[in-house]
Amino acid sequence: MAIEGARKLHSPISPRFLLCPPPVHISPKTAVSPLPLPLPTGSLTVSRLGGNLVLPAGPSAPSTPRTAVTCRLSVPRGSDTGETGTMDTESSDRSPNPSEGSVLRTENLSYWTTRRDGEVRLRRGRVSSDQQAPLTVHDMVMHSATRYGNYIALGTKRRNQWHLLTYIQYYELCRRAAKGFLKLGLRRFHTVGILGLNSQEWVIASIGAIMAGGICVSILPTTSSKAYQVIARSSEINVLVVDSSKQLQKISQVQSSLRHLRAIVQYKEAIETQQPNLYSWQKFLDLGGHISDERLDSIIDAQKPNQCCALVYSLVATGPPKIIMLSHDNITWTTAATVQSLGYKHPPRGQEVLVSYLPLSYASAQILDMWVAIAVGGTLYFSPQDAEKLGDIPHPPGAGYLTDLLREVRPTTFLATPWMWDRMMDGLRTSQLASTVLRQRIDAWAMDVGLRTNKKRMFGELHSSLNFRLAKKLTFRRARKLLGLGHCERFLSTGVGLSRATLDFFLSLDIPIYELYGPSECTGVHSLATGQDFRLLSCGKGLPSTRTKVVEEDEEGIGSINIWGRHVFMGYLGDQEATVKKTDGYGWLHSGDLGFLDVDDFLYIKGNSGDIITLSSGRMVNPNPIEERVKEHIPLVRGVLVVGQDAPHLCALLTLKCQVNWETGVPRKALTSEAVALCRRLGSQATRLEDIVHNNDPVIAEFIRKGMEAVNAEAPSESARVVQWAVLDTDFSVGGGELGVTSRLKRATILKMYQAEIESFYKD
């Protein structure tokens, strides 16, 4: 039976595919806390009167100005931001049920813990905007279920047919999943591991695990059996949720050594071989039929916002991964602050549409896709279920299924990594170069107008000229349509390495890319650019009520970035030594990243302290600014790795812009159309890598040499000059293993892969 009067759907999909959900069950105790966001008029607060669910219209909350605090040297002191604390989580000055209107008091707790069942002090300042009431994950999900009940929440395309869930159905499935986990023996503060590609089942399992009093562990789909064994043992996984037989085979290799593992749930493919304690998704959901609502409600009511609900793994170059503990408040507060900063709309004024394809095992992708969608009543669409046949590498628009998905669902926000933005630029430039001479001239004129106009907008000049409006009609709309982003209002980039050339290119097409910054230790988001706070190459300003501190600045003004706010993690599970190194008693997180704040408090990231190269002379050099200058002066170059640890001078490995095989994610040997066009302008006939490597093309070799001279001319010292370089016979890529999913260089991996080339630099 179809739902009648399904509310406005920001998608081309008919509501006839939606089935009426069973009655939603909402605990009378937990249904009283509205989401602490500036809400539009008509927001709903839940109450119980005589057993009937009543949804009265409530007044909108007052809008809170975005006020991030930045500083360089001072350390805040005082009752909430300055008192030191030991790592002790035994006591809590708190009434038993936070959902019943009591105040969560954490002043007597430490900011840090290394225990799964520990509680931490929340970082709340003295101003009113810092005093938002803390929420559990269930509070946030329940609020959206009651407020946006019949709006579409999730969508997945299977066999060319859309399967959609409303918020009421979403919430009820999360409760069924929670009961299923309880039936399988999930213990309080034990974990549920999720190993698979993004899907409806992924997010339902995650929320269900948290509702059941467990902790969700999100695991990257490309994780090996050995790495999974380490993760499962250290986090004591009770239940594992996998998407396919491929992932199940990984687990079978190490399952006998996992003493805490009680059951496995497979949610995508049909189970090929039956085995004990292996359940299909539907059988798993049916397990909880004998678990009462009262039992689940009592577990939900016992949860506290300052307790752990999620684990995120931080992979390191050497040694076991670090296990980052995130609290309920980390997730709900960071989500609320992100929504406030980016100005998302809420139904009924409009519904946000998002597409989830970046791995949800990354904190930033999880916040910006899964949790933001819930908070604003948006619709979250997933890649087609057969997209996994193309591999585990996210494909940018223009690579097939993602373009088709974007064109069909018309997202209002799009999140990508620098690697993907670069590939999207390649696709647009290829299209431009293949067009007629007249079209190329029109596009060039329009892009010049777009770049000049948008640079003025960065500094408050909002007037649009007649030329800009004409350029928008002739070029900008065509470019967005080609990418499948014709209805997009926000273009976001997560990760490092987005070049000035890429930013300028998209800005000239009236596509301002808002960069964001945030390690997993601060729940994936610390600072972000917005339409009001936007500078090229900057990650914008900190979230409301957060603090940024830059210390130990060098001669270029670049220093270590420290972070303070309610998004900062609880600690590393079971690793007090690492937690102490990463944090201090005043609540500051030492991110390990390097950067600076400009006079307007915009944050710029310039590398990581782990990347610093120490020459044999003892001089320490940050390679990141050098690598950025190389890409700026040599536009043929895509990837750069500066080397020189314990060596007399710096050298560099260079990669050129190559096409990519989207089935494998591995670069081809053919140069991109843009690179070929540049070669032609220089007088070279090169079209493939082998035409250039080993100095086979003297024209290109001379072009690179002059570019490196320009790079060295800008070096702040003799130690920062690059003496030798080599062009590799492949490009860096995610599929090749040189880049992480967020485009960060895997420096240790590259050093091992190209050890022979590096050693050849220093033979003489």
VONU-345126 format. One record per residue: x, y, z of N, C-alpha, C in turn. Coordinates in steps of 0.1 Angstrom, whole numbers, plus 5000, padded with zeros to 4 digits. Each point is the difference from the previous one (the first is absolute). Layout:
<atoms>
XYZXYZXYZ;...
</atoms>
This chain:
<atoms>
500949885000499150125000500950125000;499750104991500950114999499650115010;501050085004499750115009499350114993;498950055005499350114994500550135006;500250094991500450135005501550015004;500849914994501450015003500550144997;500850055009500450145000501050034988;500350124998500950054989501249914999;500349944989501149924998501050074990;501250035005500950074991500749894992;499349934992500549904991499049964989;500449944989499049974990499349875003;500149955012499549865003498650015005;499249914995498650005004499949945014;499150055008499849945014499249874999;499749954989499249884999500849885005;501450015000500849895004500049995016;499550105007500150005014498949915006;500349925009499049925007499750065014;498849995004499750065013500849935011;500650075009500849945010499149955012;500649915008499249975012500050125009;499150005010500050115009501350035007;500550125000501250045006499950005015;501049945006500050005015501050105005;499650095008500950105006499850005015;501149985007500049995015499550135006;499150005010499550125006501150075008;501049935003501150065008501050084991;500349944988501050064992499450104990;498750024999499450084990499750145005;501050075006499850135005501050104997;501149964993501150094998500150044986;499750124996500150044986501550024997;500349994987501350014995500550155002;501250025006500450135003500550084988;499250024990500350074988499150124998;500450104993499050114996499049934991;498849995004499049934992499050094994;499449974988499050094995498749995008;499250104998498750015007499249874997;499349955010499349884999500749885004;501150015006500849885005499149935010;500349875001499149915008500749955012;499350005011500649945012499049895004;500649895005499249885003499649995014;498849975003499549975013499049895000;499849945012499049895001498950055009;498749984995498950035008499049885000;500049935011499149895001500349894990;501349984996500449894992499950044985;499550114996499950044986501150104997;500649984988501150094996499550134995;500450115006499550134996501250084994;499850064989501150084994499550154998;500150075011499650144999501150084993;499550114993501050094993500750085011;501350024999500750075010500750124993;500350105008500750124994501449964995;500550084991501349974995501050055010;501249945000501050045009500750124995;500550095008500750124995501349964993;500250074989501349974992501250055008;501049914999501250035008501150054990;500750115002501050044991501249905000;500750004989501149914999501250065005;500549965012501150075007501049905004;500949974991501249915004501150095005;500749955010501050085007501349954995;500950094996501449964996501050075008;501149945003501150065007501349944996;501150055004501349954996500849955011;500050075012500949965010499349985014;498950065002499450005013499349865003;500049965012499349885004498950045009;498749964997498950045008500049945014;499750075010499949955013498750045006;499649925010498750035006499249875003;498850025005499249895004499749904989;499850054988499649904990501049984989;501050094998500949984990501549995004;500250025013501450005004500449915011;499149945007500449915011500649874995;501149965006500649884996499249885006;500249884995499349895005500849874997;499949915009500749874998499149914992;500549894995499249914991499249915009;499050055007499249925009498650014996;499349894998498650004995499149925009;500349995013499249925009498850065004;500050145002498850065006499350094990;498850035003499250094991499050075008;500150145000499050085008498850024991;499149905000498950004990498849925004;498850054997498949925003499849894990;499349895004500049884992499450014986;499050094998499350014987500250134994;500950024991500250134994498850044991;499349904995498950034991498850065007;500049995013498850055008500250145004;500950084993500150145002501050035010;500849915006501050035009501250064993;500950065007501250064994501249915002;500749984989501249915000501150095006;500549965011501150075006501349925000;501050064994501349934998501250075006;499850105008501150085005501049925007;499649895007501049935008500749894993;499849994986500649904992501250054993;500849914995501150044991499550024986;500850074992499750014986500349884992;500749905006500549894993499749875007;499849894992500049875006500549904990;500449885004500549904991499149875001;498950025007499149885003498750024992;499649894995498750004992498850045008;500049975013498950035009500350135008;501050084996500350125007499150114996;500050115008499350124997501050125001;499750104992500950114999499350135003;500850105003499550145002499850064986;498950074999499750074987500750145000;500550044989500650134999499050114997;499550065011499050114998500650135006;500050104992500550135004499050085008;500350135001499150085009498950074992;500150014987499050074993498849914997;498850064997498849934999500049904989;500750034989500149914988500749875003;500850005011500749885004499249915009;498850045003499249935010498949914995;500149964987499049924994499949875007;498849965003499849875008500649884992;500749925007500649884993498949904997;500149934989499149904996500649874997;499349895001500549874996499649994985;500649904993499749974986498549974999;499549925009498549965000499250135000;500350105009499350125001499850064986;501250014993500050074987499249924989;500149875000499349924990498550005003;499649985013498650015003499450134997;500750115003499550134997499650014985;500949964991499850014986498849904996;499949895006498949914997498650065003;500050075011498750065004499750134992;501150074996499850134993499849984985;500749904994500049994986499449874995;499149945008499649864999499849954986;499250074991499749954987500950054989;501050085003501050044990500949884997;500550004988500949894996501450025007;500549905007501250005007501249934992;499749884995501149934993499549944987;500949994990499649944987501149924994;499749884995501049924994499449944987;500749994989499549954988500549864998;499049904999500349864998499349954988;500749954991499449944988499150114993;500650124999499350114993498750055007;499849965012498850045007500550065014;499450125003500350075012499349945012;500849985011499449955013500350115010;498950065004500150125009499449985014;500550075009499649995014499650145005;498950015007499750135006500750005014;499950125006500750015013499349915011;498749984999499449915009500549854998;500049964988500649874997501449985004;500850114997501450005004500249985015;499250075008500149995014499649865005;498949954995499549875004501049894996;500750014989500949904996501350015009;500350115004501150025010499749935013;498850015004499649945013500049844998;499549964988500049854998501549954999;500950084994501449965000500549995014;499750105008500450015014499649875008;498749964998499549885006500749884995;500350004987500849884994501349995007;500750115001501350005007500049955014;498950045007499949955014499749855000;499249954991499749864999501349924997;500950064992501249934997501150005011;499650085011500950005011501050125001;499650114993500850125001500050055015;501250015005500150055014500250155000;499750065012500150155002501550034998;500250114992501350054997500949914992;499449894995500849924990499650044986;500649944990500050074987499349914989;499550084990499549944988500850054989;500749924993500850044988499250004987;500250104992499450004987501050014989;500049904992501149984989499349994987;499850114993499449994987499850144994;499450004987499850134993498850075006;499950134998498950085005498749954995;499049995009498649964997499150035011;498749984997499050025010500349915012;500349884998500349905010501250055009;501050064994501150055007499650105011;499250104996499750115009499049945011;499149914996499049955009500749915011;501049924995500849925009500850095010;500550114995500850095008499250065012;498850054996499150075010499449895009;499749894994499449895009501049955010;501349994997501049965009500150105012;499950134996500150105011498850005009;498849994994498849995007500049885010;500649894996500149885008501050015011;500650125002501050015010501449964996;500249974988501349964995500750114994;501149974994500950104993500249964986;499850094991500249974985501450014996;500549904993501450014995499949994985;500350114993499950014986501449964994;500049904991501349954995500050024984;501150054995500250024986499849874992;499250004989499849884993501249934995;501150084997501249944995500949955010;499649995013500849955011500349854998;501349975002500449864998499649915012;500149874998499649915011500950025012;501350024998500950025011499650135008;499850114992499650125007498749995007;499149934994498749985007500249935013;500849905000500349925012500450095011;500950094997500550095010498950095005;499250054991498950095004499049935009;499649874995499049935008500449965014;501349975001500549965013500150125009;500550114995500250125009498750065004;499049994992498750075003499049905005;500349875001499249895005498650004993;500049984987498850004992499149885004;498850035004499049895003499349954987;499650104992499249974987500750074989;500249934989500550064988499050004989;499950124993499050014989500850024988;499949914990500750014987499050014989;500550054988499150024989500049894990;501049915000500149914989500849875004;500049904991500749885002501550035000;500450114992501450034999500650055013;499250085008500450045013499949885010;499049924998499949885009501249914999;500549994988501249914998501250055008;500150145000501150065008499949965015;498850005005499849985014500249855003;499649914991500149865002501549965003;500950074994501449975001500650025014;499350095008500550035013498949985011;498949954996498849995010500349925012;500849894999500349925011500850075011;500650114997500850065010499350125007;498750024996499250115005499149955011;500450005012499349945011498750085004;500050134997498850085003498950004990;500349954988499150004989498949905002;498750045000498949915003499249974987;499950104991499249984988500450094989;499749964987500350084988498650024993;499850124995498850034992500550044987;499449944989500450044986498850074994;500250124995498850084996499850024985;500949974991499750024986499749884992;501049914998499849894992499349885008;499449914993499549885006501249925006;499749945011501149925007500249874992;501349984995500349894992500149875008;500750015011500249885008499550025014;499149925005499550025013501049965010;500150075011500949975011499450055013;500449945012499450045012500250155003;499050065006500150155004500250094988;499649964988500050094988498650034996;499650124999498650044998499950094988;498949994992499750094990499550135006;499950114993499550125005498649995005;499149944992498649985004499849915013;500849905000499949915012500550075012;501050084998500650085012498950095005;499350074991499050105005498849935007;499849874996498949935006500349945013;501350005003500549945013499450065012;499950145000499650075011498550015004;499249914993498650005003499649985014;500949935007499749965014500650105010;500750104995500650105009499050115002;499650035012498950095002500550154998;499150084997500350144998500550065014;499449955011500450055013501549975003;500449894996501549965002500850094992;499750024987500850094992500050145005;498850055004499950145005500850025013;500149905008500850015012501550024997;500449934990501450014995500350134994;499050054992500250134994500050115011;499149995010499950105010501350015009;500749895000501249995009501250064993;499950034987501250064993500250155003;501250045000500450145004500750064988;499850134998500750064988501550005001;500649995012501450015002500649865000;499349894996500549874999500349964985;500849904999500549964986498949934993;499950034986499049934992500649964987;501250054996500649964988501549995001;500649914992501549994999500450034986;501050074998500650034987501449965000;500549934990501449965000500850104992;501150045006501050094994501249914996;500249984987501149924995501350085001;501049945005501350065001501049934991;501150074996501049944991500649875006;500350015013500649885007499249975013;500049875003499349965012498549984998;499349965010498549974999499350134999;498749994994499250134999499650055014;499850135001499550065012498550005000;499349975011498649995001499450135006;499450084992499450125005498649985006;499850055012498749995006499250134998;498849994995499150114998498849985009;499650115007498850005008498850034993;498849985006498750054994500150154998;500550075009500150154999500950044989;501149934998500950024989499350014987;499149894998499349994987498950104999;499150015010498850084999500450155000;501050045008500450145001500750044987;500949924995500750034987499050014989;499149915000498950014989499350135001;499550045012499350125002500850124996;501350005003500950124997500250004985;500249894994500250004985498750054993;498949955004498750054994499950155002;500350055011499950155003501050074991;501249954998501050074992499650014986;499549884994499850004986498650044996;499150025010498750064997499149904992;499949885004499149904993498650045002;499149974991498650025002499349885006;498850025005499349905006498649994994;499349884999498650004996499250085010;498950064996499450004987500650114990;500950085005500550104991500849954989;500549885000500849934990500749885006;500349914992500749885005501349984993;501149985009501349984994500149864994;500849984990500249884993501549975000;500449895005501449965001500349874994;501249984995500449874994501249945008;499949885005501049945008500849904992;501350034997500849904993501450005005;500550105007501250005007499949905012;501049925004499849905010499650075014;498949945005499550055013500949965012;501149934997500949975011500950125003;499950114991500750125003499050105008;500550065010499250085009499350114992;500850074992499450124993498949964991;500249894992498949954991498849965008;500249945012498949965008499250125005;500750105005499350125005499250074989;500750024988499450094990499049924991;500049875001499049924992498949955010;500449915008499049935008499350085011;500950075008499450075012499450144996;500650074991499450124995498649984994;499949894992498849974993498949985011;500349935010499049975011499650135007;501050095003499750125008499150104992;500250004987499250104992498849944993;499749875002498949944994500349984985;501249984996500449994986499849864995;500249984987499949874993501449964997;500449885004501449954997499949884990;500650024989499949904989501449925000;499949874997501249924999500249964986;501349974997500449954987499249874997;499749974987499349884996500749885006;499249905003500649885007501049924991;499950024986500949934992501350094997;500150115006501150094998501349945006;499949905009501149945006500849924990;499449974989500749924989501150084994;499950145002501050094995501250015009;500049935012501150015009499650085012;501050015009499850085013500450144999;500550054988500550134999498850094996;499850115008498950104996500350064986;499050004992500150064987499450144999;500850094994499450144999498950004989;499250115000499150024989500750004987;499449934990500649984987500549864999;500049925011500649874999498949895000;498850044997498949904998498950015010;499949905010498849995008499850125009;501050075005499950115008499350124993;500550024987499450114992498549974998;499649884997498649974998499250025013;500649965011499350025013499850145003;501050094998499950145003499050064991;499949974988499150064990498549965004;499949885006498749955003499450065013;500950005010499550055013500250155003;500950064992500250155001500450045014;501249975005500450045013500150155002;499750045012500250145004501450035006;500649895005501450015005500849894995;501350034996500849894994501450015007;500449895006501349995007500949914992;501250054998501049924992501450025006;501049924996501450025005500750074989;501250065004500850074989500349914988;500349885002500349914989498849994990;498850005006498850004991499750134993;500350115008499850134993501050024989;501249955001501050004989499549924988;499449885003499549924988498850074994;499250065008498850074994500550124991;501050075005500650104991500649944987;500649895001500549944988498949974990;498949955006498849974991499450124993;499950115008499550124994500950064990;501350005003501050054990500049924987;499949875002499949914988498850044991;498950025007498850044992500250134993;500650105007500250134994501049994988;501049925002501049994989499449934988;499049925002499449924989498950094993;499650115005499050094995500550084988;499150084994500450084989500850125004;500750064991500850125003499250115006;498850024994499150105006499649975014;499649885003499649965013501250025010;501249974996501250015008500250155004;499850094990500150145002499050065010;498749954998499050045009500349955014;500449885002500349955013501250075007;501050034992501150085005499650145005;499250064992499550135004499149995013;499149915000499149985012500849965012;501049924999500849965012500950115005;500450094991500850125005499050095008;498850024995499050085007499749945013;499849865000499649935013501150015010;501349994996501150005010500150145006;499950104992500250145005498850035009;498849964996498850045009500049925013;500449885000499949925012501250045010;501150044994501150055009499550135007;499250084993499550125007499049965011;499249904997499049955010500649965013;501349944999500649965012500250115010;500050134995500350115009498750095001;498949944997498750075003499350074989;500650004988499350064989499149914993;498750015003499049904996499350034987;500350124994499350044988500449924988;499049954992500349924988499850084988;501050014992499950084988499249934989;499650084989499349944989500949894994;501350024999500949904994500049875008;499950015013500049885008498749934998;498950075000498749934997500049934987;500650064990500149944986500949885001;501150015006501049895001499349885007;499250035010499349905007499149924991;499350074992499149944990500749924990;501150054995500749944988501049895004;500650015012501049905004499849935013;499850085011499949945013499049895002;498850034995498949905001500449874992;500650014989500449894992501049915007;500950075007501149925007499349925012;499250075007499349935012499249894995;499350024989499149894994500949884996;501150034994500949894996500549915012;500250075011500449935012498949935008;498750034996498949965007499750085013;500550125000499950095012499250124997;499049994992499350124996499150065011;499749935010499250055011500850025013;501349984999500950005012500250145005;499950025013500250135007501350015007;500649885004501250005008500949894994;501350054997501049914995501149995010;500249885006500949995011501149914997;501250025006501249924998500549965014;500249875002500649955012501349934996;501050025008501449954997500950124997;501249964997501150104997500549994986;500650104995500650004987499350064989;498950075003499250074989500950124995;500450004988500950104994499350134997;500850114999499550134996499449994986;500649934991499649994986498649945000;499749895008498749945001499050095005;500350075011499150105006499650114991;501050054993499850114990499149954989;500349884995499249954989498549995003;499749945012498649995003499450135004;500850095006499450135004499750084987;500849984990499750074987498749954994;499549885004498849944995498850025010;500350105010499050035010499749885009;501049925002499949885009501150025011;499650085010501050025011500149885009;501249945001500249885008500350045014;499249965009500250035015500849895006;501250035003500949905007499749995014;500149885006499849985014501249935006;500250025012501249935007499549945013;500549885003499649945013500649865001;500949985008500549865002498949925007;500149875000499049915006499950035015;501150055006500050035014499150115004;499650084990499050105003498749984992;499649874999498849954994499950044985;501150024993500150024986499850144995;499550095009499850144995500550095011;500950094997500350115009499850144994;500550024988499750134993499549974986;499350094995499549994986499750134994;500150014987499750124993498550004997;499450124999498650024997499950124990;498850034996499850114991500450135006;499950015014500350125007501550005004;500649895002501449995004500749914990;500650064990500649934989501250074995;501149935000501350054994500649884993;500650024988500749904993501149945008;500149865000501049935007499849995015;499050065005499750005014498949905003;500149945012499049915005498950085008;499950134998499050085006500350035015;498950015008500150035014499549895008;500449995013499649905009498549995002;499549895004498549985003499750105011;498750035002499650095011500449945013;500650095009500349975014501349915000;500749984989501349935001501150105001;501249955003501250085001501149944992;500850094993501249954993501250085005;501149935002501250065006501249954991;500850094996501249974992501250035008;500949905003501250025009501249964992;501150045006501449964995500150044985;499750124996500050044987501550014995;500249974987501350014994500250134993;501150024992500350134994498950044990;499349904995498950034990498650025007;500049995013498850025008499149885001;500649884996499349875000500349935013;498949965007500249945013499149885002;500049945012499249885003498650055004;499049934995498650035002499449935012;499550075010499449945011498550045000;499149915005498650014998499349985013;498950085003499249985012498550024996;499249915006498650014997499349875003;498750004999499249885004500149894989;500650034989500249904990501349915002;500850045010501349935003499749875006;500749904996499749865003500249975015;499649885005500149965014501449955003;500749944991501349945002500249884991;501249945001500349884992499649885009;499249914995499649885008501249925005;500149995013501049915006501550054998;500250134996501350054997500250135007;500350005013500250125008501250084995;501149934996501250074996499850084988;499349944990499750084988499050115002;499149985009499050105004500750125006;500949975009500750115007500950084991;500649944990500850074990499150094991;498849954997499150074991499350125007;499950005013499150095007500750075011;499350095007500650055013498850025010;500450035012499050015011499050124999;500350094990499150114998498949974990;500149884994499049964990500450034986;501250044998500550034986500449874993;499749994987500449894991501250054992;501149935001501250034992499849924987;499650074989499649934988501149934993;501250065001501249954993500150074986;498950074996500150074987500650145001;500550054989500750125000499250104991;500150135004499350104993500150145006;499150094996500050135006498650064999;499850105008498850085000500350144994;499350054990500250134995499450115009;500150124996499550115009498550005002;499349934991498549995001499649865006;501049935005499749875007499649894991;500450014987499849894991501249905002;499649875000501049905003500649944987;501349994999500749944989500849885005;499949884993500749885004501249994991;501249985006501249994992500849885003;499349895003500749875002499849945014;500849915003499949925013501449995006;500150015013501349995007500749874996;499249894997500649874997500750004986;499750114992500650014987501350075000;500450065011501250085000501249924997;500850054991501349944996501250065007;500849925006501250045007501249974991;500750104995501149974992501249965009;501149954993501249965007500650115008;499850134995500550125007499350035013;498849935002499250035012498950104997;500050064988498950104996498749924998;498950055005498749944998499250084990;499449924990499350064989498649944999;499050094998498749964998499849984984;499749884996500049984985498750054993;499050025008498750034994500050134992;500550115005500050134992500849984987;501149925001500849984988499249924990;499349905004499249924991498950084993;499450095008499050094994500550094990;501250065002500750094991500349924987;500449885001500449924988498749994991;498949965006498849984992499550144994;500350115007499650134995500850044988;501449985001500950044989500149904988;499649885003500149904989498649934998;499150064993498649964999499949864994;501049944994500049874995500149895011;500450055012500249915011498849985008;499749885004498849975009500549975014;500949915002500549965013501450035002;500350045013501450035004500349945013;501149945002500549955013501450055001;500250095010501450055003500649905010;501349964998500749915008501350065005;500649935010501350055004500349985015;499349915006500249965014501449955002;500850075009501449975003500950014988;499650074990500850024988500650145000;501050034991500550135000499250114993;499049964992499150104993498749934996;499150084996498749964996500049954985;499149904998499849964986498449984999;499549974988498649994998499649904990;499049925003499349914990498850074994;499950014987498950074993499249904992;498750025000499149934991499250094991;499749964988499350084991498649974999;499250094995498549984999499749904990;499449895005499749884991498549975001;499549934990498649955000499949895010;498849975005499849895010499049904995;500449875003499149894997499049995012;498750044997499150015011499549865005;500349894993499649875005501049965011;501250054999501049965011500550115008;499750124996500650125007501450034997;500649924991501550014998500250094987;501050095001500350094988500449934988;499650054988500549954988501350064996;500649964989501250064995499850124992;498750024995499750114991499950135009;500550114995499950135006498550054999;499650095009498750064999499950094988;498850044995499950094989500650135003;499950055013500650125004501550004999;500649885004501449995000500550004985;499349934992500449994986499950144993;499050085004499850134994501250095005;500449985012501250085005501249964993;500249874997501249964993500050064986;498850014994500050054986500450155000;499550075011500450155001501550025002;500649905006501450015002500949954988;499349944990500749954989500349855001;499449935009500349855002498849924994;500449894995499049914994499649885010;500450015012499849905010498549975003;499649885000498649965004500049905011;501149935003500149905009501250025010;499949935011501150025010501349964995;500049894992501349954995500750104991;499250094994500650114992500850105008;499850005013500650115008501049955011;499749885006500949955011501449984995;500950005009501449984997500650104991;499450125000500450124992499949974985;499049914996499849974986499650124992;499350095006499650124992500850125005;500950054993500850125005499250125002;498950024993499250125001499350005014;499449895004499449985013501050005011;501149944998501150005010500550145003;500150094990500450145002498950075007;498749984997498950065006500049975015;500249875003500049975015501250065007;501250004993501250065006499750155004;499550074990499750155003499050015011;499049915001499050015010500649975014;501049915001500749975012500950125004;500550074990500850125004499150105006;498850024995499050095006499649965014;499949875002499749955013501150045010;501249974996501250025009500250155002;499650094991500250145001499150055012;498949935003499150045011500349935013;501049925000500449925012500450105011;499649985013500350095010501549995005;500649884997501449985004500649904990;501349995000500849914992499649865002;499649975012499749865004498649964994;499250094996498749974994500050004985;501249994994500150004985500049854996;499449974989500049864994501149994990;500949915003501249994992499849914988;499449885002499749914989498649955000;499549954989498749954999499949904989;498949925000499849904990498549994997;499749974988498649984996499749855000;499049965008499649865001499249954988;500049874998499349954989498549975003;499550055010498549995003499650125009;498850035001499450105009499749945013;500050095011499649955013498449994999;499549905007498649985000499549925012;498750015003499449925010500149854997;499749964988500149864995501449955001;501050084997501449965000500649985014;499350065010500449995014500950125005;500350094991500850125004499250105008;498750004998499150105006499049935009;499650075011498949955008498750054993;498949955005498750044994499850155000;500550075010499850155002501250074993;500749934991501150064992501350035007;500149965012501350035008501049904994;501250054998501149924995500449905011;500149874996500549905009501550004999;500750095007501450024998500849885002;499849935011500749885004499949894989;498849994994499749904990500850044987;500050134996500750044988501549985002;500550035012501449995002500549854998;499149915004500449864998499849964985;499050054993499749964987501150054990;500550125003501050064991501450025007;500349905008501350015007501250004991;499949934989501149994991500250144993;498950064996500250144994500550105010;499649995012500550105010501449985003;500549875001501449975003500950054989;499450004987500850044989500450155000;499150085007500350145002501350035007;500349915010501150035009501349914998;500049934989501149904997501450084999;499950114994501350084998500350095012;
</atoms>
